[in-house]
Amino acid sequence: MFLGGVDTSALLVIWAMAELARKPTFMKKAQDEVRGVVGKKGRVTETDLDQLQYLKMVLKETLRLHPPAPMLIAREAISHFNINGYHIYPNTLIQINVWAIARDPKYWENPQEFSPERFIDNAVDFKGQHFELLPFGGGRRGCPALYMGTITTELLLANLLYCFDWVLPDGMNEADINMEEWAGKCLTLSKKTPVLLVPIKYLHAQPSA
């Protein structure tokens, strides 16, 4: 559970930072929210997370476009059933392509576009109850590290956005950020090239000891 929660959390933050770097307007909204909630405390803590609704939308949209595990772990049917006219027989291995589902234009408007605000007043969530967004699977076989992984990711991303302003290296613009995926030889979906950003310390008065 810890291995699954840590590796996938790190990947999710990488993809989120890359997407935000390509869309500075979204980056500023997320930073303004975090800094407005946290104030001069010096860092984001777990008690702040419930107030960071825009940050949660950023992560939800990142999970939609870049699920850490694009193919859910295969399951084996234990009995015969019929779905959409297809007969599924016992011992059949079933694998769900959540990457493709989350980019399906039947369920998502402008599915290739990164837009956290699509989740404003939208009840769709990633906890296994909405089949158009299943980065953690669902039901009894859903990912056991869901809550640990999401809290870890929220804390890491929120602190990165709170503590630093992020700019592109000299001579680089948003269109130069390569968003190509690299599947490799594991279940997770990594970014093929590193995210190159320059951190500028966000100077806030630190709390007194």
Secondary structure as the mmCIF struct_conf table of DSSP 4:
data_model
#
loop_
_struct_conf.conf_type_id
_struct_conf.id
_struct_conf.beg_label_comp_id
_struct_conf.beg_label_asym_id
_struct_conf.beg_label_seq_id
_struct_conf.end_label_comp_id
_struct_conf.end_label_asym_id
_struct_conf.end_label_seq_id
HELX_RH_AL_P HELX_RH_AL_P1 PHE A 2 ARG A 22
HELX_RH_AL_P HELX_RH_AL_P2 PRO A 24 VAL A 38
TURN_TY1_P TURN_TY1_P1 GLY A 39 LYS A 40
BEND BEND1 LYS A 41 ARG A 43
HELX_RH_3T_P HELX_RH_3T_P1 GLU A 46 GLN A 51
HELX_RH_AL_P HELX_RH_AL_P3 GLN A 53 LEU A 65
BEND BEND2 HIS A 66 HIS A 66
BEND BEND3 PRO A 68 PRO A 70
STRN STRN1 MET A 71 MET A 71
HELX_LH_PP_P HELX_LH_PP_P1 LEU A 72 ALA A 74
STRN STRN2 ARG A 75 GLU A 76
BEND BEND4 SER A 79 SER A 79
STRN STRN3 PHE A 81 ILE A 83
TURN_TY1_P TURN_TY1_P2 ASN A 84 GLY A 85
STRN STRN4 TYR A 86 ILE A 88
TURN_TY1_P TURN_TY1_P3 PRO A 90 ASN A 91
STRN STRN5 LEU A 93 ILE A 94
STRN STRN6 ASN A 97 ASN A 97
HELX_RH_AL_P HELX_RH_AL_P4 VAL A 98 ILE A 101
TURN_TY1_P TURN_TY1_P4 ALA A 102 ARG A 103
TURN_TY1_P TURN_TY1_P5 PRO A 105 TYR A 107
BEND BEND5 TRP A 108 ASN A 110
TURN_TY1_P TURN_TY1_P6 PRO A 111 GLN A 112
BEND BEND6 GLU A 113 GLU A 113
HELX_RH_3T_P HELX_RH_3T_P2 PRO A 116 PHE A 119
TURN_TY1_P TURN_TY1_P7 ILE A 120 ASP A 121
BEND BEND7 PHE A 126 GLN A 129
TURN_TY1_P TURN_TY1_P8 PHE A 131 GLU A 132
TURN_TY1_P TURN_TY1_P9 PRO A 135 PHE A 136
HELX_RH_3T_P HELX_RH_3T_P3 GLY A 139 ARG A 141
BEND BEND8 GLY A 142 GLY A 142
TURN_TY1_P TURN_TY1_P10 PRO A 144 ALA A 145
HELX_RH_AL_P HELX_RH_AL_P5 LEU A 146 CYS A 163
STRN STRN7 PHE A 164 VAL A 167
HELX_LH_PP_P HELX_LH_PP_P2 LEU A 168 PRO A 169
TURN_TY1_P TURN_TY1_P11 ASP A 170 GLY A 171
HELX_RH_3T_P HELX_RH_3T_P4 GLU A 174 ASP A 176
STRN STRN8 GLU A 181 TRP A 182
TURN_TY1_P TURN_TY1_P12 GLY A 184 LYS A 185
BEND BEND9 CYS A 186 THR A 188
STRN STRN9 SER A 190 LYS A 191
BEND BEND10 LYS A 192 THR A 193
STRN STRN10 VAL A 198 LYS A 201
HELX_LH_PP_P HELX_LH_PP_P3 ALA A 205 SER A 208
#
